[in-house]
Amino acid sequence: MGVSCVPPLDPEVADLAPDEPTLTPYDEQHAVTYVRLLDAEKDNAEWQEVARIVLHIDPDAEPFRARRAYDSHLARAKWVARHGYRELLTRGQRKGK
């Protein structure tokens, strides 16, 4: 049986997303999280709701942590959508060979 390349649907999130110039294992693991964040932004969802549902951080109990995690993960999601996807595609082609 082979190893699945499908990222987890709801992984634990760090307080800050990576800020590397290349994709990281964290990015690969959080691909679904990034898509959910981008979808929520497109739908004009309140950041507090997104932090609670997607990031599992209570913005009422931890407002600074929730906002910082939301901002950093959304920024990373946008970076991955603009730049990092190319690396994902390249990695997928290499794994398929």
N, C-alpha and C positions, 0 to 999 in steps of 0.2 A: 504494500500500500504506500503511495507517495505522500509527500508533505503538501498540505493545502497552501495555496498562495492567496487565499481569501483573507482579508484583514478581519479582525474581530468587529462585531457590530456595535459594541458598547464598551470600549476599553476604559480603564481608569485614566484620568488625565492628570498631567503635572500642573503645577501652578503657572508655569510658563512654557510655551511651545518653543521648539528649537529656533535658533536664529542663524543657522549654518547656510553657507552658499550652495550646499548640495543636499539632496534628500538624506534623511537619517532613518534608522530603523524605527524610531518613534513616529516619523511621518508615515511610513508604510503601515504601521500598526493603527494609526489614527486616520487613515484615508476616509473611512465612513464618517467619522466625527467632522472632518473638514467639509465634506459634502453637505452634511446636516447644517453646519454653520452657514455655508454659502446659501443654501436654500432658505434658511431662516432670515438671512439678511435680505434676500430677494423678496421675501414675503413681508418685509418690514416688521418682523417680530421684535418685541421689546427685548433688549439685551438681558434683562433680569430673568425673563421666562426662559430664554435660551441657556443662560448659565445654569439655571435650576434643572432643566430637562436634559440638555445635551451634555453639559459638563459636570452635572451632579454636585454643584456648589450652591449653597443657599445664599442668595444675595442679601437677604434680610439679616442673617446671622454673621456673614462675612462679606460685607460690601466691597471692601478694597480688594480682597483676594478674588472675589467673583469677577469684578470688573477687569482686573489685570489679566486673569486667565482668559476671559472672553476676548479682550482686545488682542492679546498675543496669539491666541489660537485662530482668531479670524484673520489676522494679518498673515499668519503662516498659511492658512487655507488659500488666501488670495495668491500668495507667492507660489504655492504648489500648483494652483490652477494656471498661472501664467508661465511658469518656468519649470517646475519640478516634474510635471507630467511627462516631459520628454525623456527624462531619466527613467521614469517608471516604465515607459514603453520600451526603451532600450533594454532594461533589465528583463522585462517580460520576453523579449525576443531571444535574449541569451539563454534564459531558462528553458525556453521551448525547443531549443536545438539539441 
